[in-house]
Amino acid sequence: MTMPTPDIEQHPDVAAMRHRYDQLAETPVAQSADGLTFLAGLYVAMSPWVIGFSDHSALTMTNLFTGIAVALLAAGFVASYGHFHGMAWVAPILGAWAIVAPWAVDGPTPENSAIVSNIIAGAVIVLCALAMMSGGMRRTRS
């Protein structure tokens, strides 16, 4: 005789945790941070063509992939923070990478406009991602 295995989805702790993540995602701070992170990711991805440094192929590819990754993470946080919260630490690292990328990637040092663009967009990503993470930490502690 086999006992039916309980469905983890029906566990009360799982429902409470999902409710807590839904509440967190609905705050104005979280929505603003998610939106700004998404927009900053899109900007980093398209900045080589907007600012005009697409002739630096290494930095162009770095910005394209970093920006797409940040935008996808932000979209995931908006769609389902409960499933993506474990990867929240990746977004500030990608923002920090966007800041140091003009000096870290191979090739000639890009123009000042490319450097300033990466620093500002990377700082926006780092600050917004930290705001998203701090909201989750505040919620779990209380």
Buried (B, 14 or more C-beta within 10 A) or exposed (E): EEEEEEEEEEEEEEEEBBEBBEEBBEEEEBEEBBEBBBBBBBBBBBBBEEBEBBEBEBBBEBBBBBBBBBBEBBBBBBEBBBEBBEEBEBBBEBBBBBBEBBEEBEEEEBBEEBBEBBBBBBBBBBBBBBBBBEBBEEBEEE
